[in-house]
Amino acid sequence: MNENILGLVAGAITSVAMLPQLIKVLKEKNVEDLSWLMITSLIGGLSLWVWYGFIKEELPIILSNAFAVLVNVCLLISYFVYRKK
């Protein structure tokens, strides 16, 4: 199997992992059980993976982690919009 295809498939699977959580938050407008610290840490780590992907010129790493950053940034924004004050 081509290693780029393997990387893209693996990246796609892990990148969409937080989508069900984001969809649930947007539908229910409930973020009570989310940890903003965990989401922020995940965004930081994923951003470093994107940077690493650019350094190594590895498109699967860049694309999958950039999408995951986007999903988690949306989740973090939702956290601050829907949290109880």
Secondary structure, 3 states (H helix, E strand, C coil): CCHHHHHHHHHHHHHHHHHHHHHHHHHHCCCCCCCHHHHHHHHHHHHHHHHHHHHHCCHHHHHHHHHHHHHHHHHHHHHHHHCCC
